[in-house]
Amino acid sequence: MADDALQHLADVEEISIGFRRPDGSTGSTPVWVVRVADDVFVRSVRGHRGGWYRRLRADPDGWVADGGHTHPVHAEPVTDDRLDAEVTGAYAAKYGESPYVRPLLEGPSIGATLRLHPGTPP
């Protein structure tokens, strides 16, 4: 369950998700974020091929930034089909008016969903 520090992310349109590369350098990319129950989720529009997704699968400790706040996170892959369906519904509800949401609602994106837990600061 996400703590209060992450709960506000679900109300933000877009966040940056940060990761560490194999060479130790860091990077980040903008992503859309949703909440289902008390948990916060992100999904890769490129499915398992997405760079940030692959890096967080290899090293699940990263961070998120919403402009005013940066939070360490631990990313856990979602493997439950029912929960994936709920996340899809949350994306449709939050971003349904956007012409860019469709790839997040179908195909390889559905299998590339991460639940964000509070992480340990570096």
N, CA and C atoms as a LAMMPS dump frame, in Angstrom:
ITEM: TIMESTEP
0
ITEM: NUMBER OF ATOMS
366
ITEM: BOX BOUNDS ff ff ff
-5.0000000000000000e+02 5.0000000000000000e+02
-5.0000000000000000e+02 5.0000000000000000e+02
-5.0000000000000000e+02 5.0000000000000000e+02
ITEM: ATOMS id mol type element x y z
1 1 1 N 0.845 -1.18 0
2 1 2 C 0 0 0
3 1 3 C 0.886 1.237 0
4 2 1 N 0.588 2.192 -0.878
5 2 2 C 1.37 3.419 -0.96
6 2 3 C 1.122 4.256 0.291
7 3 1 N 2.179 4.944 0.745
8 3 2 C 1.976 5.798 1.907
9 3 3 C 1.464 7.157 1.45
10 4 1 N 1.176 8.033 2.39
11 4 2 C 0.627 9.341 2.064
12 4 3 C 1.536 10.129 1.142
13 5 1 N 2.845 9.916 1.212
14 5 2 C 3.777 10.651 0.366
15 5 3 C 3.564 10.353 -1.108
16 6 1 N 3.042 9.187 -1.441
17 6 2 C 2.81 8.829 -2.842
18 6 3 C 1.365 9.028 -3.278
19 7 1 N 0.438 9.097 -2.352
20 7 2 C -0.982 9.175 -2.696
21 7 3 C -1.299 10.362 -3.601
22 8 1 N -0.659 11.502 -3.373
23 8 2 C -0.971 12.687 -4.172
24 8 3 C -0.571 12.532 -5.634
25 9 1 N 0.292 11.564 -5.949
26 9 2 C 0.723 11.375 -7.33
27 9 3 C -0.443 11.035 -8.25
28 10 1 N -1.436 10.377 -7.734
29 10 2 C -2.588 9.99 -8.549
30 10 3 C -3.375 11.202 -9.034
31 11 1 N -3.209 12.344 -8.378
32 11 2 C -3.92 13.55 -8.776
33 11 3 C -3.116 14.399 -9.762
34 12 1 N -1.883 13.993 -10.02
35 12 2 C -1.007 14.73 -10.923
36 12 3 C -1.187 14.176 -12.333
37 13 1 N -1.178 15.028 -13.327
38 13 2 C -1.347 14.591 -14.72
39 13 3 C -0.17 13.75 -15.195
40 14 1 N 1.04 14.226 -14.91
41 14 2 C 2.242 13.553 -15.408
42 14 3 C 3.342 13.665 -14.364
43 15 1 N 4.111 12.598 -14.217
44 15 2 C 5.251 12.607 -13.312
45 15 3 C 6.486 12.213 -14.104
46 16 1 N 7.639 12.426 -13.512
47 16 2 C 8.883 11.888 -14.055
48 16 3 C 9.252 10.69 -13.216
49 17 1 N 9.637 9.612 -13.88
50 17 2 C 10.086 8.431 -13.154
51 17 3 C 11.569 8.264 -13.432
52 18 1 N 12.32 8.111 -12.357
53 18 2 C 13.771 8.027 -12.465
54 18 3 C 14.274 6.618 -12.264
55 19 1 N 15.403 6.333 -12.896
56 19 2 C 15.981 4.988 -12.889
57 19 3 C 17.499 5.079 -12.966
58 20 1 N 18.125 3.964 -12.668
59 20 2 C 19.576 3.852 -12.767
60 20 3 C 19.907 2.905 -13.912
61 21 1 N 20.839 3.323 -14.755
62 21 2 C 21.296 2.49 -15.873
63 21 3 C 22.364 1.516 -15.391
64 22 1 N 22.634 0.47 -16.172
65 22 2 C 23.658 -0.505 -15.77
66 22 3 C 25.035 0.119 -15.521
67 23 1 N 25.352 1.224 -16.205
68 23 2 C 26.657 1.861 -16.002
69 23 3 C 26.679 2.772 -14.773
70 24 1 N 25.557 2.858 -14.052
71 24 2 C 25.481 3.671 -12.839
72 24 3 C 24.927 5.061 -13.069
73 25 1 N 24.83 5.503 -14.318
74 25 2 C 24.253 6.811 -14.584
75 25 3 C 22.737 6.745 -14.351
76 26 1 N 22.129 7.897 -14.248
77 26 2 C 20.698 7.951 -13.988
78 26 3 C 19.979 8.651 -15.135
79 27 1 N 18.706 8.421 -15.195
80 27 2 C 17.861 9.074 -16.185
81 27 3 C 16.444 9.132 -15.676
82 28 1 N 15.608 9.816 -16.418
83 28 2 C 14.191 9.879 -16.062
84 28 3 C 13.387 10.115 -17.326
85 29 1 N 12.123 9.818 -17.232
86 29 2 C 11.215 10.019 -18.356
87 29 3 C 9.833 10.364 -17.824
88 30 1 N 9.059 11.15 -18.557
89 30 2 C 7.698 11.455 -18.111
90 30 3 C 6.765 10.26 -18.332
91 31 1 N 5.889 10.019 -17.377
92 31 2 C 4.892 8.949 -17.469
93 31 3 C 3.591 9.434 -16.85
94 32 1 N 2.518 8.743 -17.181
95 32 2 C 1.224 8.98 -16.552
96 32 3 C 1.066 8.004 -15.41
97 33 1 N 0.381 8.427 -14.382
98 33 2 C 0.252 7.644 -13.155
99 33 3 C -1.205 7.587 -12.73
100 34 1 N -1.61 6.443 -12.176
101 34 2 C -2.982 6.275 -11.685
102 34 3 C -2.957 5.601 -10.313
103 35 1 N -4.095 5.694 -9.654
104 35 2 C -4.266 5.019 -8.363
105 35 3 C -5.425 4.036 -8.484
106 36 1 N -5.237 2.862 -7.898
107 36 2 C -6.296 1.868 -7.734
108 36 3 C -6.287 1.517 -6.259
109 37 1 N -7.424 1.73 -5.605
110 37 2 C -7.521 1.559 -4.149
111 37 3 C -6.46 2.477 -3.522
112 38 1 N -5.56 1.928 -2.723
113 38 2 C -4.545 2.748 -2.066
114 38 3 C -3.178 2.646 -2.725
115 39 1 N -3.111 2.078 -3.914
116 39 2 C -1.828 1.873 -4.575
117 39 3 C -1.689 2.749 -5.809
118 40 1 N -0.453 3.072 -6.15
119 40 2 C -0.117 3.927 -7.274
120 40 3 C 0.58 3.078 -8.334
121 41 1 N 0.204 3.285 -9.614
122 41 2 C 0.705 2.457 -10.709
123 41 3 C 1.179 3.313 -11.87
124 42 1 N 2.17 2.791 -12.582
125 42 2 C 2.62 3.363 -13.846
126 42 3 C 2.662 2.231 -14.861
127 43 1 N 2.571 2.6 -16.125
128 43 2 C 2.522 1.594 -17.192
129 43 3 C 3.358 2.104 -18.364
130 44 1 N 4.09 1.206 -18.973
131 44 2 C 4.946 1.551 -20.111
132 44 3 C 4.162 1.512 -21.409
133 45 1 N 4.14 2.611 -22.121
134 45 2 C 3.436 2.682 -23.397
135 45 3 C 4.092 1.766 -24.435
136 46 1 N 5.36 1.44 -24.254
137 46 2 C 6.065 0.539 -25.174
138 46 3 C 6.133 -0.891 -24.649
139 47 1 N 5.355 -1.185 -23.63
140 47 2 C 5.362 -2.528 -23.065
141 47 3 C 6.719 -2.867 -22.468
142 48 1 N 7.104 -4.121 -22.571
143 48 2 C 8.361 -4.581 -21.983
144 48 3 C 9.583 -4.003 -22.691
145 49 1 N 9.401 -3.431 -23.862
146 49 2 C 10.518 -2.841 -24.607
147 49 3 C 10.864 -1.445 -24.123
148 50 1 N 10.005 -0.828 -23.346
149 50 2 C 10.253 0.534 -22.878
150 50 3 C 11.522 0.605 -22.034
151 51 1 N 12.384 1.556 -22.337
152 51 2 C 13.665 1.68 -21.646
153 51 3 C 13.541 1.867 -20.143
154 52 1 N 12.71 2.797 -19.714
155 52 2 C 12.585 3.043 -18.278
156 52 3 C 12 1.815 -17.578
157 53 1 N 11.077 1.145 -18.254
158 53 2 C 10.469 -0.058 -17.67
159 53 3 C 11.528 -1.152 -17.483
160 54 1 N 12.335 -1.396 -18.509
161 54 2 C 13.388 -2.422 -18.415
162 54 3 C 14.382 -2.09 -17.306
163 55 1 N 14.707 -0.832 -17.185
164 55 2 C 15.683 -0.439 -16.153
165 55 3 C 15.117 -0.599 -14.746
166 56 1 N 13.835 -0.286 -14.571
167 56 2 C 13.232 -0.477 -13.247
168 56 3 C 12.972 -1.94 -12.944
169 57 1 N 12.841 -2.765 -13.949
170 57 2 C 12.74 -4.212 -13.699
171 57 3 C 14.101 -4.764 -13.275
172 58 1 N 15.164 -4.244 -13.876
173 58 2 C 16.519 -4.706 -13.535
174 58 3 C 16.946 -4.193 -12.164
175 59 1 N 16.596 -2.967 -11.853
176 59 2 C 16.902 -2.35 -10.555
177 59 3 C 15.652 -1.598 -10.13
178 60 1 N 14.799 -2.215 -9.3
179 60 2 C 13.491 -1.638 -8.998
180 60 3 C 13.5 -0.409 -8.086
181 61 1 N 14.659 0.006 -7.637
182 61 2 C 14.717 1.194 -6.786
183 61 3 C 14.975 2.428 -7.641
184 62 1 N 13.989 3.311 -7.668
185 62 2 C 14.082 4.529 -8.463
186 62 3 C 13.48 5.687 -7.699
187 63 1 N 12.94 6.641 -8.415
188 63 2 C 12.318 7.799 -7.785
189 63 3 C 11.279 8.365 -8.739
190 64 1 N 10.389 9.152 -8.177
191 64 2 C 9.393 9.871 -8.961
192 64 3 C 9.435 11.334 -8.546
193 65 1 N 9.141 12.2 -9.5
194 65 2 C 9.091 13.635 -9.235
195 65 3 C 7.835 14.191 -9.888
196 66 1 N 7.17 15.054 -9.157
197 66 2 C 5.937 15.661 -9.675
198 66 3 C 6.073 17.168 -9.824
199 67 1 N 7.277 17.646 -9.907
200 67 2 C 7.512 19.082 -10.02
201 67 3 C 7.981 19.653 -8.7
202 68 1 N 7.189 19.513 -7.666
203 68 2 C 7.541 20.065 -6.365
204 68 3 C 8.119 19.065 -5.39
205 69 1 N 7.949 17.788 -5.658
206 69 2 C 8.387 16.752 -4.728
207 69 3 C 9.119 15.647 -5.483
208 70 1 N 10.096 15.078 -4.822
209 70 2 C 10.765 13.887 -5.341
210 70 3 C 10.692 12.823 -4.258
211 71 1 N 10.311 11.611 -4.643
212 71 2 C 10.146 10.522 -3.691
213 71 3 C 10.884 9.28 -4.18
214 72 1 N 11.636 8.625 -3.302
215 72 2 C 12.201 7.331 -3.687
216 72 3 C 11.076 6.309 -3.776
217 73 1 N 11.169 5.406 -4.74
218 73 2 C 10.153 4.376 -4.917
219 73 3 C 10.812 3.029 -5.185
220 74 1 N 10.048 2.006 -4.902
221 74 2 C 10.417 0.636 -5.249
222 74 3 C 9.32 0.138 -6.183
223 75 1 N 9.704 -0.292 -7.385
224 75 2 C 8.733 -0.69 -8.408
225 75 3 C 8.55 -2.203 -8.416
226 76 1 N 7.314 -2.628 -8.294
227 76 2 C 6.97 -4.05 -8.273
228 76 3 C 6.092 -4.373 -9.482
229 77 1 N 6.464 -5.365 -10.288
230 77 2 C 5.623 -5.715 -11.441
231 77 3 C 4.278 -6.275 -11.006
232 78 1 N 3.249 -5.936 -11.751
233 78 2 C 1.909 -6.454 -11.506
234 78 3 C 1.732 -7.719 -12.348
235 79 1 N 1.347 -8.799 -11.703
236 79 2 C 1.181 -10.077 -12.4
237 79 3 C -0.248 -10.615 -12.295
238 80 1 N -1.125 -9.866 -11.684
239 80 2 C -2.51 -10.275 -11.482
240 80 3 C -3.387 -9.67 -12.581
241 81 1 N -4.047 -10.51 -13.358
242 81 2 C -4.883 -10.039 -14.47
243 81 3 C -6.027 -9.143 -14.009
244 82 1 N -6.622 -9.476 -12.875
245 82 2 C -7.733 -8.653 -12.349
246 82 3 C -7.235 -7.25 -12.014
247 83 1 N -6.07 -7.172 -11.365
248 83 2 C -5.516 -5.87 -11.018
249 83 3 C -5.107 -5.106 -12.27
250 84 1 N -4.534 -5.787 -13.247
251 84 2 C -4.205 -5.125 -14.515
252 84 3 C -5.45 -4.521 -15.148
253 85 1 N -6.571 -5.236 -15.085
254 85 2 C -7.827 -4.723 -15.631
255 85 3 C -8.284 -3.478 -14.863
256 86 1 N -8.112 -3.468 -13.555
257 86 2 C -8.478 -2.297 -12.759
258 86 3 C -7.593 -1.102 -13.11
259 87 1 N -6.312 -1.364 -13.311
260 87 2 C -5.388 -0.29 -13.702
261 87 3 C -5.781 0.255 -15.081
262 88 1 N -6.143 -0.629 -15.991
263 88 2 C -6.605 -0.19 -17.313
264 88 3 C -7.821 0.719 -17.167
265 89 1 N -8.761 0.323 -16.313
266 89 2 C -9.933 1.155 -16.061
267 89 3 C -9.578 2.502 -15.469
268 90 1 N -8.585 2.518 -14.586
269 90 2 C -8.156 3.785 -13.976
270 90 3 C -7.518 4.704 -15.022
271 91 1 N -6.733 4.127 -15.929
272 91 2 C -6.158 4.939 -17.016
273 91 3 C -7.261 5.496 -17.917
274 92 1 N -8.239 4.661 -18.246
275 92 2 C -9.344 5.111 -19.095
276 92 3 C -10.127 6.228 -18.419
277 93 1 N -10.377 6.096 -17.13
278 93 2 C -11.138 7.114 -16.403
279 93 3 C -10.367 8.428 -16.287
280 94 1 N -9.084 8.351 -15.994
281 94 2 C -8.292 9.561 -15.758
282 94 3 C -7.889 10.25 -17.057
283 95 1 N -7.506 9.478 -18.064
284 95 2 C -6.934 10.049 -19.282
285 95 3 C -7.793 9.8 -20.521
286 96 1 N -9.02 9.348 -20.347
287 96 2 C -9.885 8.954 -21.452
288 96 3 C -10.123 10.013 -22.504
289 97 1 N -10.012 11.274 -22.163
290 97 2 C -10.222 12.348 -23.133
291 97 3 C -8.986 12.576 -24.008
292 98 1 N -7.865 12.006 -23.628
293 98 2 C -6.628 12.219 -24.38
294 98 3 C -6.541 11.272 -25.579
295 99 1 N -6.116 11.788 -26.726
296 99 2 C -5.918 10.903 -27.879
297 99 3 C -4.7 9.987 -27.709
298 100 1 N -3.903 10.207 -26.686
299 100 2 C -2.674 9.437 -26.477
300 100 3 C -2.839 8.274 -25.503
301 101 1 N -4.005 8.098 -24.93
302 101 2 C -4.194 7.072 -23.9
303 101 3 C -4.359 5.664 -24.478
304 102 1 N -4.826 5.532 -25.693
305 102 2 C -5.168 4.221 -26.249
306 102 3 C -4.07 3.164 -26.075
307 103 1 N -2.788 3.451 -26.366
308 103 2 C -1.76 2.416 -26.195
309 103 3 C -1.632 1.909 -24.753
310 104 1 N -2.047 2.709 -23.776
311 104 2 C -1.972 2.285 -22.379
312 104 3 C -3.143 1.389 -21.983
313 105 1 N -4.119 1.257 -22.866
314 105 2 C -5.33 0.503 -22.555
315 105 3 C -5.369 -0.871 -23.211
316 106 1 N -4.366 -1.192 -24.008
317 106 2 C -4.412 -2.448 -24.751
318 106 3 C -3.005 -2.933 -25.092
319 107 1 N -2.939 -4.108 -25.638
320 107 2 C -1.686 -4.656 -26.153
321 107 3 C -0.603 -4.827 -25.113
322 108 1 N 0.646 -4.627 -25.531
323 108 2 C 1.788 -4.928 -24.665
324 108 3 C 1.887 -4.055 -23.411
325 109 1 N 1.243 -2.903 -23.417
326 109 2 C 1.307 -2.036 -22.233
327 109 3 C 0.696 -2.688 -21.001
328 110 1 N -0.352 -3.458 -21.218
329 110 2 C -1.053 -4.06 -20.076
330 110 3 C -0.125 -4.967 -19.284
331 111 1 N 0.769 -5.662 -19.95
332 111 2 C 1.705 -6.533 -19.25
333 111 3 C 2.919 -5.821 -18.692
334 112 1 N 2.954 -4.505 -18.83
335 112 2 C 4.105 -3.723 -18.364
336 112 3 C 3.647 -2.683 -17.348
337 113 1 N 2.994 -3.167 -16.309
338 113 2 C 2.46 -2.318 -15.249
339 113 3 C 3.286 -2.507 -13.988
340 114 1 N 3.637 -1.407 -13.353
341 114 2 C 4.405 -1.446 -12.11
342 114 3 C 3.637 -0.757 -11.004
343 115 1 N 3.615 -1.385 -9.844
344 115 2 C 3.062 -0.772 -8.626
345 115 3 C 4.231 -0.07 -7.937
346 116 1 N 4.013 1.172 -7.517
347 116 2 C 5.058 1.938 -6.854
348 116 3 C 4.855 1.923 -5.349
349 117 1 N 5.869 1.47 -4.646
350 117 2 C 5.886 1.49 -3.192
351 117 3 C 6.858 2.557 -2.735
352 118 1 N 6.66 3.102 -1.544
353 118 2 C 7.659 4.026 -1.025
354 118 3 C 9.016 3.337 -0.96
355 119 1 N 10.048 4.026 -1.394
356 119 2 C 11.391 3.463 -1.371
357 119 3 C 12.203 4.027 -0.218
358 120 1 N 13.424 3.567 -0.142
359 120 2 C 14.361 4.033 0.873
360 120 3 C 15.229 5.12 0.274
361 121 1 N 15.305 6.277 0.902
362 121 2 C 16.152 7.349 0.357
363 121 3 C 17.6 6.864 0.23
364 122 1 N 18.284 7.339 -0.829
365 122 2 C 19.676 6.914 -1.038
366 122 3 C 20.599 7.377 0.065
